């Protein structure tokens, strides 16, 4: 799987002082994700906002 720390959906919750996946998925998708059904996370989105800019340089 891709590294969750670089995912755009991996956010910090100030109240619980921890990171979590903020992707809105249903129970079936979550079950498949934690059981290892997927080779890589189908919800992963690169959170690097400057990737396009570096590509243009």
N, C-alpha and C positions, 0 to 999 in steps of 0.2 A: 504494500500500500504506500501511497505517497505520505510524506511527512505532514502530519496534522498541523504542526507549528507554522507551516507556510500557507495553509489553507485560509481562504477569505472567510470561511464560516467558523473558524476557531477563534472565539472571542473570550474576553475576560469578564467575569462577573464580580463586581465590587462587593456585593453583599455576601457571597460565599467565599470570596477571595480564591477563585480557581478558574481555570479555563474549561470551556466546554464547546461542543459542536452545536452551532446554532442553525443547522440545516433542518428545515421543516420536512420530516419524513414520517411515513406511516409505520405502524407496528411491524408489518411484514418486512419492509425495507430495513428497519433497525435490526430485526432478528437475523436477516441474511448478513448484514454487515458485521455483527458481533460473532456470528458463527463461522466466519471465514469463507462464506459462499463466494464472495467477490475476490478476484485477484488484486484489484485496486479499487479504491473508493469511487463509486460512480458519481458522487456528489462533489468531489474535489474540484476546487477552483483556485487557481494560483492567486494569492493575495498580494503579489508584487506589483504595485501600481506603476513602478518605473521601468518595467520590463520593455514596454513599447519604446520609451524614450531611449534606453540603452541600445535598442535594436536600430534606431534611426541614426545614431552617431557613428 
